[in-house]
């Protein structure tokens, strides 16, 4: 494996979209993207053209450096870049320059490494120093931070508010309302918060801690089941519709740690045969006017591991939950999934072998599994 650093730029069309598409394509064709810098805007240099957006990213690859360069050229061509044989700079939809390939020094017709002009270009050094401040130039023997400090290029760079997404999140952000589902203790809230932070969405979290019936239900399930489920249904309906209004107002996105229809899963396990039909009628009436997600990520967790997670997080009112209850919920969700799949795209992910709370690699694996299903649904 080698770690390569690549500069990406565009000054034609939807510049940010071209940068994102270039990174996504590199992820598909070259390897695993690691870090991505902020986006800077700079005037065209050496010719009269539109301003550029530029960034840098790192990527781990098994490709040899010349083959990697060929793939970069192919990605440029794929996105409308036509390289001219005439001397001088030109407008371009997408520009991908290989800056470093580990510490390889190379001087061949197709490729020179490190990039021969990088230390002269502030629009390259500034994003590069952001993601690799201590990377040492193998010829100049200086870090990127030191090269930036002594760079004679005085062009003014504007760091934009626009951001590039890791390819793992780019497909997910095509959905502006996402919900996470699974049994208690499967990691729904943690994943919802993480996704929302990465894609710049708001988080919608179930307000279970404020429900006065929940502690009572865990003590006396039969007595408090109906008021508990009814109160949760009313609060979910109110919260989702309030968020829908804000979505329209701010044109943002939301990741929720529940779907409203979970009320049916829980109610079927907690309510009597007489109570459930009435509850289902109320649900159907309310759900018709509720805002619906377009993507559900369902976390499939074993009841045993979910129980361990519940014990670990230590919520006092949850400590009376029994594994038999979690097993019933798991069965209920299995029966409920076909309904969810009629309402939206559902990506089922078995997380029983993952600890995405503690391990970043496990989070990446979870997202790879989600994206594989999103690609298959297109």
N, C-alpha and C positions, 0 to 999 in steps of 0.2 A: 504494500500500500504506500502511496505517496500523497503528500498534502500539497495541493496547488493553490495559488492565489491568482484570482482573475479580476480584471477591471472590466466593468460593463458600462456602456454609454449609449445614449440615443439623443438625436435632435430633430427627429421627424415624427409626425403623427402623434399618437398617444404615447408620449415618451415613457411614462411610468409603466404603462402596460407592456411595452416592448422590453423594458428591463426585467419585469417580472416574468414574462414569457421566456426570456433568455435564460434566466436562472432555473425556471421549471424544466426547460428542455435539457439543460446541462445535468440536472438531477436525474433525468430519465436516461440520458445517453452516456454520462461520464462517471457518475459516482454519487456519493452522499455529501450533500451540502452541509457545512458546519456553521460558520458565522457569516452574517450579512451586515454591511455597514449602513450608516445613514445615507440619505440621498443628497447630493450637492448639485447646485446649478452653477454653470460657468459659461461665459461667452464662448462662442466658437473661436478657435485659435488657428491662425495661419490662413484663414479664408473668411469670406463674408457669408455667414450662415446663421441659422437659428441657434439659440442657446442650447447647451447640452445639459441633460441630467446624467450624473455619473455616480457610481458606487463601486464597491469591491466586495467580493465574497471568497470564501475558502471552500475547497471541495476535496474530499478524499477519494482517490481513484486507483484502480489497478492498471489503467492504461499507461503505456510508455509515453513520454513527453511528445514525440512527433505525432503519435496517434491521437493524443489529446488535442493537439493543435489542429489536426484534420477535423476532429469532431467540432471544435469551436467554429471553424470556417463553415462547416455544414449547418450548424445552428444559425449562424448569420444569414446564410443563403435561404434557409427555411423561413426566416422572418423578413425577407425582402431586401436584404443587403446585397448590393452588387458592387464588388470591388473593381475599381478601375485601374488600368495599368498606367494611367497618366500620373505624373509626379504631383504631389500636393494633397492637401486635406479636402474632404468632401462631406456633404450632408450624408447621414446614414440612419437607417431605422434601428440598427443594432450593431454595436461594436464590442467585440470580446477580445481582450488582450491577455495573454498568459504572462504574468509577472514573475512568479517564482514556481518552480517545481522542486519541492524539497530544497536542497542546496546545490542542485545540479547546475553546472556551468557548461554551456553548449553554444557553438557557433556554426550553424549549418544554414543552407539556403532557405529552408522553410521556417527555421526557428532559431532565435538567439535567446539564451537564458543566462542570467536574469534579463528581463526586458531592457533593451539598451538605452531607453530614454526615460525610464520611470523616475529617476532621481531629479529630473528637470521639470517634472509636471506636478504641480500642487494638487490638481484635481485627481491625480492618481494617489499621491502620497498621503493626503489627508484621510480619505476613506480607508486606505490600507493601514495607516498607523492606528486607526480606531480599532480595527479587528486584530491587528498583529503588531502591537507597539514594540515588542522586543525581538521581532524577526530580524536577523542579521543578514545583510547583503553579502553573499559569499565572495564577491570581488572587492567591493568598497570597504568591507569589514565594519560597517556601521549599521545600527538599528534603523528601522523605518522612522522611529521618532526622531533620531538624530538627523537623518536625511531630510525630514520635513523641516526641522528647525533651521537648517542651513540652506534650504532651497531658495534659489534666486528668483524663482517665478513669483511675481507679485500680483498675479491675477486674483481678483476678489471672488471668493466662493461664498455662495449662499446656501447654508444647510436648510433644506426644505422641511416642511411638516409632513410631507409624503413619506410613507414607509414601504419597504419591500418585505414580503412575507416569506418565511421559510416555505419551500414547496409542500411540506407536509400540511401546512395550514391554508395554502392557496385555494385548494378545492373546497375545503370546508367553508371558506368565507363566501362562496357562491350562494350560501344559504344565510338569510338575514334573521331567521328564527330557528334556533337549534335547541333540542331538548336532550337531556341525558337521563336514561332510565336504568333500572336494575333493582334488585332487592336491597333491603337495608344493609349498609356496611359494604356496598360494592365499590364505593369511591365516586359517587355521582357528583357531590358538591365540589370535591377536589378537582375533578376533571372539568367541571363547568367553569370554575374560577380560572383554571389554567388556560383553557381555550379562549375565554373572554379576554383575558389579559393579552394573549398572543395576537388576536385578530382585532383588538380594539373595540370589543363589544361590551355591553352591560351584562351583569350577572343577575339572573332572577332566581332567588333561593327560596325554597319553601319555608314558611314561617312556623315551623312545627314547635319551636321553643316558646312561642307566644300562645300556643293553644292550651287553654285551661283544662280541656278534657283529656289530654294525652296522659298525664301521670295517673289520672283516675282510671283510665281505660286499662293501663298495664296492671293496676291493682284489682279492678273488677271489670273484666272484659265484657261480659254479657250485659251488664247494667249500662255501661257508657259507650258501647259500640256505635249505636245509631247517632247520638248527638256528636260523637267524635267525627264520624265519617261525613255527616252533614256539614259540620263546621269546616272541615278541610275542603270539601267540595265548594262551599260558598267562598272561602278565602282564595282558593286556586282560581276560581272564575273571576273574582274581583281583581286579583293581582295580574292575571294575564291580560285582561281587558284594559286595565290602567296602563300596562306596559305597551300595549298596541297603540294607544293614543300617543304615547311619547315617541314610539318608533316613527309614526307618521310625522310628528313635529320635528324630530331631530334627524331623521333619516339615518339612524344608526342601526345596530343589530343587537340581538339578545341571545345569550346562552342560558337556558333554564335547567335546573337540576331535577326537573320533573316534567311529566306530561299530565295534563288534566285527567286523562282517562285512567291514571293509576288508581283513582277513586274506586273504579269498578273492581280492580284486582283486590284491593284491600277489603272493600265492602263484601265481596263474595266470600272472603275468609272470616269476616267478623260478624256479619249480620245474620239474623235468623231467616228461615225460608219465607216468613211473612214480610219481613222488613226489606229484603233485597229487591223484590220487584218494584216497590214504591221508590226506593232509592234510585234504581236504574231509570225509572221514568223521569225523575227530577234531573238526573245527569243528562239524559238525551235532550231534554228541553233546553238546558243551559249550554250544552256543548255546541248547539247549532249556531249560536251567536258569539262563540269564543274564538279568538284568534288562534290559528293552528300553525305549528312549526312545519317546515318542509323537510327537516332532517331529524331523525332520532338516532342517537348512538346508544345502543343497549349493551350494558356491561353484564356479561354472564359470569357470575361469581358463585362458588360453591357455598352452601350454607355454613359449612364448618369454617371456612376461611372468613366469611362474612361475620360469623360470631366472634372470631378472634379480633377482627377490626373493631367491632362494637365494644368489646371489652377494653381494647387499647385506647379508644378515644374517650371513654369514661363518662359518657353522659348518664347522669344518675337515673333518669326515668327510663333508660333503655336497658338497664342491667337486669331487669326481670324478664327480658325477651328470652324465649326458649328456642332451641334449635328446631323443634318441631314446627314452630310458627314460621321460621324462615324457610323450612322445606315446603310448607304449604304455599308461601308467597312465591317461591321459585316455580312451583307447579302452576300457580295462577298466572304468572308472567308468561310461561310457555304457552298456555292456552290463550293468552291475550295478544301475543305477538302477531298472529294472522290479522287481527283487527287493526293493529297499528300499521301494518304494511299496506292496508287499503287506504290509509289516511296520508301517508308520507313515505319517503325513503327511510328504511331502517337498516342501519349497519350494526350487525351483531358481533360483539368482540368478546371472546373468552379471555377473561383477565385472571383466571385462577393461577396462571403461571407467571404473572407479572406483578411487580410492585412499582407502579408508576408514580407513587408518592415519593419514594426514596431514591429511585434510580431513573436518571434522564434517558438512558438507553431503553428502558422498558416503556417510557412514555412515547419515545420515537417508534417503538415496535407497535404499540397500540394504534398510533396514528397511521402507520404503514398499513395495518389491517383495515382501518376505516377507509383509507383512500383506495385500497384495492377493490373494496365493495362499491365505492362511489364510481370508480372507473367502469366497473362492470355494469352499473345501472344506466350509464349514458347510452 
